[in-house]
């Protein structure tokens, strides 16, 4: 297959480049339409009790969404402010698609006790189509922002569908800023690595293809499922980073091949046969790692798994088709790698040190990583609130205004209890007596709704405990609990129930792929064990920073008491796949050296010597990309970015440079062992496409 791709790219390079050019136009033209189709309904899990109850209520009482405005003034009771607000309320009631706008001066709890703020709530009509709802939201938000006057100090509007729109705009801005920061820095680093603009520019062209692929994949999936606001940053950062990684690996190998082969086309074929095989398996292992997300019934996790896997495949195809075509066309102008006897000497010394002191290395490095991973044992997740957003966003400004002027818990969604027909009075009374201030609503068909104030955050400990108490009290009665806290409880339970199956799916797929790549059964097990160490350490650091609040300030974050429920599963899935990247980079070189020399220990040293520079550069480039996306200030993206950055750096340094040679030396020749039946299966069915042997040196003129 690889040889076929290489021949196609070298025979018709202009055709291949033209096809990729059309793909780029589609990605940056049609694909960017995804920014208007993003959803913030992350915790929805089809089939869970909270989701079923919410859908039942929507069917009985299809109330529309609502948006909220907070007006701040020196004194909201000032006659001028009062007149301006009431004019705005009257205008809002005339907006097409608006169902209700209560008078904030006549509604209890909407005017702050300090007299410096009031809340205007706008409820939309139920059953509006997307265009009508968007028009109503825009008109209502514009009118609320139009409240002015010398006494009005600020107006903040968000909530409902407007929140998703604001988050989408913020995501688009963050992606643009991250690209403006990361691409020039990556180009400079590539110039340092390759020493020439042509070689340095090719990975960026592949990276641009990866970004286009991210947009196009997300836009396509948005027509069949909800796409989260988090998806833009995550898929773009991964698409950009992996594209540079794969292109870097291919270019380094191409320049090595050019050292011995003057013919560019032949050098491209040899590059694809050797490094292309590693890229292929790397892309497949990352995709398999993300396939674990498909095991979860969460719409968010499944859509993220599909979208990110699609981006990985695009990057892989770009590296195996677009880059060979570009090398065929322009590779003759890229200078071959210079033969430097000292190249890789540092990595060779590290490998020899780790192999010679393998027990000491393991005794120090493993406990150190476990200590860093300790905070994971206290990890907690929640839905989060507007504190996750940058302070410059309007949703965060609205949240801060309510926090500053209103009592704690104002505007927090209650725990909603749905009493279906057939619920006995005693059960209803027991549930209603749990919390003071319970609101009761009777709906058509005999359904009764109890709204229980939980106190504290909508998804805080008090609210989730209240959900569990209601579910314990109901017995066999047809009672269901929904609301934010119930969604969180159900999401946590979904993760706990499906996580073992997700892990089994990923580990099985990784084992099969690594066995096909190496022919060993011990190397996949060793790889998984060392990868889990770096992953645990990275996740522990994220908990220590974002949950516990240590050193959060310098990166523009704050301790929130819990991680975003989106961060841990995405960090685990993506970081696991990225770790496989570097493992395959190193194993490919070790395997080549072992088959050439037959010396197991020297193969480890040679493999690390020849791959260490690529792995280090790739990790540094990925860290730059992830770090650029952390400049946006959106807490879930900060968590994911920091987790992936640390996972990559720890994996590329401590794990791959120390633990890998130490464990390989400990296993010795058994590292490549497999039972006879599996060895025969690998010889028959395993991927045997290899790089050709070393090219012969050019013939020297005969001596006269």
N, C-alpha and C positions, 0 to 999 in steps of 0.2 A: 504493500500500500504506500509506504513512504517513498519507495523508488518511483512509483507511478506519479505521486504528487510532485516529486522533484523533476521528473521528465516533463510534466505538463508545464511547470513554472519556468523551466529553462528553454523549452521550445517556443512557448508563446508568452514571453514576459510582458509584452505590451498589452495583450488581451487580459492577462491576469490583473495587471495594474488598472486597466480600464474598468473591469468588473468591480474591483475594490473601490475605485473612485465613485462608481454609481452607488455602492453600498454606503459610502461616507455621505453622499448627498441625501440618501434616504434617512440615514441616522440623524444627521444634523438638521434636516428639513422636517420630515414627518415624525421622526422619533422624539423631538423636543416637545411634541404635543402632550407628552405624558405629564408635564409639569402642571397642566390644568386638570388632571384626572387623578390626583393623589388623594388618599384617604387617611384619616387619623383614627379609624376604628380598629386599633391594634388588638384589643383583648377579645374580640368576637371569636367564639369557637362554636361552629354549628353543632347542634345536638346536645349541648350542655343545658343544664336546668335554667341558668340565667338567660341564655339565648332563647330557649323555647318560651319562657315566660314573657320575655320582651316582645317576641313576635306575636304572642297571644294578645298582649295589651295593644299592640299596634293594630291588630285586626279589629278589636272592639272599640278602640278609641284612637283613631288615626290622627292624633294631634301633630301639628307641624313642629319643626325645630324652632329654636329661639336664639336671638343674639342679645347681647347685653352691652349697655353703655354706662360708663361711670363719668359723671360730671363733677369736677373739682372746682371749688371757688372759695374765696375768703369767707363767704356766708351764703349758702345756697338758699337761705330764706330772704335774701335781698330781693326787693320787688322787681328789679331789672332782670335778675337771674331767673326768678320765678316766672316772669312773663315770657322770657326767651324759651325756657324749658317747656312751658305749656303750649307755646306756638309750635314747637317742634313735635310735641306729642300729638297735637291736632293734625299736623301735616303727615305724621307717620301713619295715623289711622286711615288716611286716604290713599296710602300707597297700595298698589295692586299686589295682592298676595299676602298682605299683612292681616292677621286675624284679630289680634288684640294688643293694645298698648295701655296698661294701667297708668293712671295718674300717680306719679311717684310721691306727690305731696299728700295723697289721700290713702296710700297703701302702707300698712304697718311694716316697719323694718327696712324701708327703702331709703330713708334719710338718715345719715350718720348721726350718732349722738353728739359728735363735736360740731355738727352743723356745717361741715366743710365739704361734704360729698353727698351725692345721691345716685341711686341706681335706676336706670330706665330699661325695662325689659320689653322686648319686641317679640311677640309670638307669631310665627308664620302659619298660613293655612295648611292643613294636611292635604296630601295627595297632589301637591304641585309637581309638575315635571321639572327636569333639571334646569332648563332654560328659564322657566318662570321663577323658580326658586332663586337662581343666581341673580336675576334682574331685581327681585324683591329685596334680596340681601344687600345688593349694591346700592339700591335707592335708599334703603333704611339706614345703612351705614353712612352714606353721604349726608343724609339729613341730620343724623346725630353729630357727625363731625362739624356740621354747620352751626351748632350751638356756640355762639360766641358772645362777646361783650367784655367790657373792661374788667368786670368782676370775675369772669370765668378764667381759671388758670389752666385748665386742661380738660380734654374729653378723650376717653379711651374706649374703643369698641372692639369686641371680639365675641367668641363663643359660637357654638353650633356650626353651621357650614362655613361661616366666616373664618373660624379657626383653621379649618383645613386649607382654605384658600391662602391665609396668611402664612401657614407653614410651608405650603407649596412654593410661594414666592420666596420665602426665606431659603428653602432648599436650593432653588435655582440660583440665588445670589451666592450662597455658600459654595456651590459647585464651581461657579464662574471664578470666584476669588481663589479657591483652592487650586484650580488649574493655572491661574495667573501666577500663583506662588510656586507651585511644584514644577511646572514644565521648565522654566528657566533654570531652576536649581538642578533639576535632573540633567538638563543639557550640559551645564557646567561640569557636573560630576562625570558624565559620559565623555566629555572632552578630556578630562584628566585621565580617564581609564584608557581611551583609545588614541588620544593625541592628535585627532583630526576631526574636522567638522562633518565630513561625509559619513564616517563610521558612527559618529555620535548622533547624527540626525536620523539614521535609519530606525533605531528603537523608538524614537518619538513618533515616527510615521506609523509604526505598528501600534503604539499606544493610542494615537488618535483613532485608529480603527477600532481599538478596544472600547473607547469612550462612545463612539458611534454605535457600536454593538450594544452597549449598555442601554442607551436611549431607545434604540429600536426594539430590543427585547422587552423592556419595560412597557413601551407603548403597546406592543402586541399583547402582552399578558393583561394589560389594563382593560382590554375588551372582554376578557373572560373571567377576571377576578379582580378584587380590590388590590390596589398597589399602595403600600404604606409610604408615608412621607420619608421614612428612613431609607427606603430602597434606593433613592437617587444617590445619596452620598455613598452608601455602602457599595453599590454596584459600580459606581464610577471610580471610587478609590481602588477597588479590587481590579477592575478592568484596566486601569492605568498602570497599576503596580505590576500585575502579572505580565502584561504585554511587554513592559520594559525588561522584566526578568527573563522571559523566554527569548526575546531578541538579543539580550546580552549574552546568554548562553550560546546561541547560534553564531553570533558574530565572533565571539572569542574562538570558537572552534573553526570558523571559516578562515580567520587570520592564521591559525595554526596550520591548517591544511595548505594555505597559500605559501607557507614557508617552504614546502616541498614540491608543490604542484603549480606550474605556471599557468595551466589552463583553468580559467575561471569556472567554466561549466562543470568540469570534473571536480573542482574543489567544492562547488555547491552541492553536487551529488553526494560526495563523501560527508559533507557537513550534515545534510539531511539524514543520511543513513546512520550517523552516530549521534549527534546532538538532537536531531529531530526525533529519534526514538525516545530520548529522555523527555523531550517536550511533550510528546504524545502521552507517555505514561504519567507524566506530571499533571497534565490537564485532566486525564481520566481520574487520577487519585483525588484531585481537588473536587471534581464533579461528584465523585462517590462520597466524599466527606460531606458535601452539601446535600446529598440524597437523603441523609438522615433526617433532614428537616421535613421531608415529605411524609414521614411516618406520623407526624403530629397532625391532628385534625384542624389545627388553627389555620385559618385562611391566610393570616399574616406570614406565619412561618413557611407554609407551603409556597406562597407566592415568592417569598424571598429566596427559598431554595431553588425554585425553577428559574427565576430571573438571574441569580448569581451564577448558577450552573451554565445557563445560556451564554453569559458573558465570558466565562472561562473557556467554553468551546470556541467562541469567536476569537479570543486571543490565541488559542492553540492553532486554529486554522490560519489566522493571519501570519503566525510565525512559520507555519509549514508551507504556505503558498505565496503570500504577499512578499515576505522577506526574501525567499529564494529568487523570486522574480526581480526584486530590486537589486539583489546581489548579482544576478546575471547581467543586468543592465549597467550597473554602476560599480560592481565589485572590483573590476580591474583597476579602479582608481584608489582603492583602499589598500594601504601598504600592508604586507604580511607582518605577522608578529616577529619580533626580533628574538633570536635565540640568546637567552640570558641564563647562564649557568646558575646564577644566584636566585633566579625567579622561583618563588614558592618555598624558599629556604626556611622562612619563619614557620610556615605551616608544617613543613617536614619535621622541624625541631619539636613543635608542639605534639605532633603525632608520635614521634619517638619517645618524648617525655611521658605522654599519657600511656603509651603501651608499656614502657619500662616500669612506671609507677602506677600501674592500673588499679591496684587495690587502694592505694592512698588517694588517687584521684576520685574513685567512686566513694570512698569513705568521707571525703570532704564535700564534693559537689552535690551528691544526692541529698544528704541532710540539709545543706544550705538551701537547695531548691524547695525542699519540703517545708522548711521554716517560713520561707517567703509565701508559700501556698497556704499556710495555716489560716489566714482570715477567711478562706473559702468556707470553712466549717461554720462560720456565723453569717454567711451570706443570706440576704433577704431581698426579695424583689417586690415591686409594686407598680401600679399604673403610672404614678408620678403626677405632678401638677405643673402649673406654669413656671415653677422655679427651675424646671429643666430647660427653659428657653432663655436665650440671651436677654439681658435687660433692655436692649434696644427694640425688642419686638413689642408690638402693641398688646398682644395677649399677656405678656409678662407685666407690662405697665398697668394693665387693668387689674391683674392679680395683686400687684403691690399696692395699688390704690385701695382696693377692698381690705387688704391686710392692715393698711395704715389707719383707716377710718372706721372700720366696722368690727364687731366682736368676732372672736375666732369661730370658725365654722359657718360663717355667713356665705350663702350660696353653695354650700356643700350638698351634693346629691344625697337624699335619704336612702335608707335600705327599703326597697319596695317589696312588699309581701303580697302575693296574688292568692286570694282565697277562691278556689274554683267551686262551682256548685257542688253541694254535698259535704262541705266542711261543717262540722258540728259547732254549735255555739260555744261550747266549753273550750275547744281548741282556739277558736278565734279570740275569745276573751283572754286566754293565757298569753297568746302572742301579742295582743294589743297592750297588755299590762307590762310588757318587758321594758318599754321606754316611755318616758313622759313626753307629752306633746304629740302623740300619734295622730296623724290625719287619716280619715276614713273617706273613701270614695266608692260609690256604688256604680257599676257599669252594666250595660245591657247583658242579658243572658244569665243573670244571677251571680256574676263575678264581683267580688269586693276587693278593693285594694287598700292595704294599710301602708302608710309611709312612716317609717320609724326613724327619728333623728338619732344619728349614731354618736355625734360629738367628735371633734377632731377632723382629720382628713377623710375624704370620701373612701379612701382605700387604706386607712390607717388601722392599727391593731384593734381599736375599739369597734370600728365598723365591721371588720372581718370576724371578730369574736361574736358580734351581734348576729351576723349571718349564720354562723355555726350554731348558736343558741336556738335560733328559730328553727333550723333544720332538725335539731335534736328534739325540740318540743312538739313538732307537728305529728310525729308518729306516722300512722298510715293515712292521715288526712290528705286530701288533694290540695296541698299547699305548696307553692313554689316561691323562691326568693330570687329577685333580680336587682339590678342596679350596679354601680361601679364596684362596690365591695364584693358582691356576689360574683361578678365577672372575674375579679382577681382570685377569689377562692377557687373557682372552677378552672381558671387558667393554671394555677399552681398544681391542682390535682391532675390536670391533663398532662403537664410536664412530668409529674412523678409517675403517672401510669405508663406513658409512652417512651420515656427516656431509655429504659432498658432495651426496648425493641429498636429504638433509633441507634443506640450504641452497637447492638448486635448486627444491624444492617450495615453500618459503616465499617465495623471491624472485619466483618466477613468480606465485604468488597475490597477493602484495603489488603487483606491477607491474600486474596486471589490475585490482585494486580501485582503486588510485590513478589509473590511466588512466580508469576509469569515473567516478571522482570529479572529475577535473580536465580530462580530454581531452588531456593532455600526455604525451609519452613521456620528456621530459627531467626533469620534476619527480619521477617515481618514482625515477629513477637518482640524482638529487641527494639525495633523501630517504634512500635506502639508504646512500649514502656518508657523509652527516653522522651518521646514526644509528649506523653502525659505529664512528665515532670516539668517541661518548659511551659506547657499549657496551664498547669496548676499554679505555677509561680506567677505567670502573667495575670491570671484571674484573681489570685490573692492580692496582687498589687492594686488591681482595679477596685476591689472591695475596700482595701485600706484607704484609698484616696477618696472615692466617690461616696461610699457608704459611711465610712468613719470620719471623713473630712480631713485626713492628714495631707498636707501639701496640695490641697485642692485649689487654693487661691492663686498660686503662680501660673496655673494653666487655665485660669478664668472660670473655675468651677466652684462648687460648694458642696459640703457634706449633706446628703439628702436623707440619710438614715436607711436607705435601701437603693439597690440598683434598679434601673429601668428593666421591666420584664423582657424587653427586646434584646438587651445586651448579652446576658450569659449564653443563650443558645446560639446567637450569631458569632460571638467570639470563639466559642468551642468549635463550631462547625468550620468556620473559615480558617482559624489558626491551625487546626489539625491538618487541613488541606495544604496550607502554606508550608507547614513543617515537612510534609511529604515532598514538596518541591526540592528543598535543600538535601533531604535524604537521598533522593534519586540522583541529584547532581553529583553527589559524592560517591554513591554506590556504582554509578555508571563508570566513573574513572577507576575505582577500585577493581571492578570486574574486568575492565580492559587490561589493567596491569597484571592481574592474577592470571588471566588466560595467556598473556604474553610471556610471563616469567615463571609461573607456577609457584611463586613464593608468597605464601599467605600474609606473613607479617610485612614484608616489603611492599606488597600490594596496597596495604592500608596506608603506609607512609607515602607511596607514590600517588595514590588516589587523592589523598588530602592535599598533597603538594600541588597537584594539577587542578584541583577544584576549589581550593581554599580561597583563592583570589576572587573567583567568580561568585562564590557563595557570599563572601564578605561584601563585595560590591552590590550584589543583588539585595542583600539585607539592608544595606545603607540606603539604596534607592527606594526600597519599599518604605523604610522608616520616614524618608523625606515626604513621600506621597501621603502616608497616613498622617504625618504631622501637619501637613498643609490643610488637610480636612478638619483638623482639630482647631483651626483658627475661627471656625464659625460660631463656637460657643454654645451649640445645642447639646445638652448634657448626654443624651443617649449616644450621639455620634462621638462625643468626647470619650465616653466609656469604651465604645467599640474601637475607636482610633487608638487610644492608649493601650488597650488590651492587645490589639493586633501588633502594634509597634513593639511592645515588650516581648510578646511571644516570638516575633521574628528575630529580634536582637538576641534574646536569651538562647533561642534555638540555634542561631547561626554562630554563636560564640561558645558558650559553656557546653551545650549539648553536642553540636557537630564537631567542634574542635577538640574537645576533651573527652566527653562521655563516649562518643562513637569509637575513636581509636582505642580507648580503654576497654570497652566491652568487646570490640572485635579482637583485641589481643587476648582477652580472657577466654573467649570462645575458641580462638585459634582456627585450625582447619575445620572445626565443627560448625563454624559460622555459616558455611555454605552447604551444610548437610541437608539431605532430604531422604525419607524412606525410599527404598527401591521402586515401589509402585508409583510414587509421586515423581521420582526422578525420571522414570520412563515416560510418564505422562507429560512432563515438561519437555523432554527431548522430542516428543511427538507433536504436542499441541502448543507448547510455549512459543513466544515470539523469538524467532531466531535471527531476525534481520540484524546484521552486524555491520559495523563500519569495516571497510576493507583494511587490510593490513597496511603498515606504513608504506608510503609511496617510495619507490626507488629514487635515489638521488639522480639528478640530471646527469647524463653521460658527459664525461670529461674528454676534452680533445686528446687524441693519442699523442704520446711523447715522440718527439722527433729525434 
